[in-house]
């Protein structure tokens, strides 16, 4: 599937990162590189070498974000989703041993540095899609098929409010 979906909050975070890098961080590093270059011999100038490398990394990330932001599709909450697992849902599941997991199903760009988010492309998310509370879900894992029960499905209040604002 490799979905190019993102929640509005996730999109806003990527946009903020892009804007920060483009408007603040890149100009700061460009000034340092220019200053270091004006000192003369660049071959032994650590400030120049290090900051030039950093500038290339920033430029690479900016290019990636520009392309990615253009390619992504924002998925806003819809009241029609209530009661079923869809993109953006917070889900609580439990197995027969009583182990409980809680997470949100989001796009692949949103899962980094978040232990409570899973990608829409993951086997767990794919198995949960369109299911309801009390449904039994079989998830294929490297250790075999695992059985989970859906305890709770909810959509964030922030998502609901954002969707209402964007649709009016």
Secondary structure in CASP SS format (residue, H / E / C, confidence):
PFRMAT SS
TARGET T0000
AUTHOR 0000-0000-0000
METHOD secondary structure of the structure
MODEL  1
X C 1.00
X C 1.00
X C 1.00
X C 1.00
X E 1.00
X E 1.00
X C 1.00
X H 1.00
X H 1.00
X H 1.00
X H 1.00
X H 1.00
X H 1.00
X H 1.00
X H 1.00
X H 1.00
X H 1.00
X H 1.00
X H 1.00
X H 1.00
X H 1.00
X H 1.00
X H 1.00
X H 1.00
X H 1.00
X H 1.00
X H 1.00
X H 1.00
X H 1.00
X H 1.00
X H 1.00
X H 1.00
X H 1.00
X H 1.00
X H 1.00
X H 1.00
X H 1.00
X C 1.00
X C 1.00
X C 1.00
X C 1.00
X C 1.00
X C 1.00
X C 1.00
X C 1.00
X H 1.00
X H 1.00
X H 1.00
X H 1.00
X H 1.00
X H 1.00
X H 1.00
X H 1.00
X H 1.00
X H 1.00
X H 1.00
X H 1.00
X H 1.00
X H 1.00
X H 1.00
X H 1.00
X H 1.00
X H 1.00
X H 1.00
X H 1.00
X H 1.00
X H 1.00
X H 1.00
X H 1.00
X H 1.00
X H 1.00
X C 1.00
X E 1.00
X E 1.00
X C 1.00
X C 1.00
X C 1.00
X C 1.00
X H 1.00
X H 1.00
X H 1.00
X C 1.00
X C 1.00
X C 1.00
X C 1.00
X C 1.00
X C 1.00
X C 1.00
X C 1.00
X E 1.00
X E 1.00
X E 1.00
X E 1.00
X E 1.00
X C 1.00
X C 1.00
X C 1.00
X C 1.00
X C 1.00
X E 1.00
X E 1.00
X E 1.00
X E 1.00
X E 1.00
X E 1.00
X E 1.00
X C 1.00
X H 1.00
X H 1.00
X H 1.00
X C 1.00
X C 1.00
X C 1.00
X C 1.00
X C 1.00
X C 1.00
X E 1.00
X E 1.00
X E 1.00
X C 1.00
X C 1.00
X C 1.00
X H 1.00
X H 1.00
X H 1.00
X H 1.00
X H 1.00
X H 1.00
X C 1.00
X C 1.00
X C 1.00
X C 1.00
X C 1.00
X C 1.00
X C 1.00
X E 1.00
X E 1.00
X E 1.00
X E 1.00
X E 1.00
X E 1.00
X C 1.00
X C 1.00
X E 1.00
X E 1.00
X E 1.00
X E 1.00
X E 1.00
X E 1.00
X E 1.00
X E 1.00
X E 1.00
X E 1.00
X E 1.00
X C 1.00
X C 1.00
X H 1.00
X H 1.00
X H 1.00
X H 1.00
X H 1.00
X H 1.00
X H 1.00
X H 1.00
X H 1.00
X H 1.00
X H 1.00
X C 1.00
END
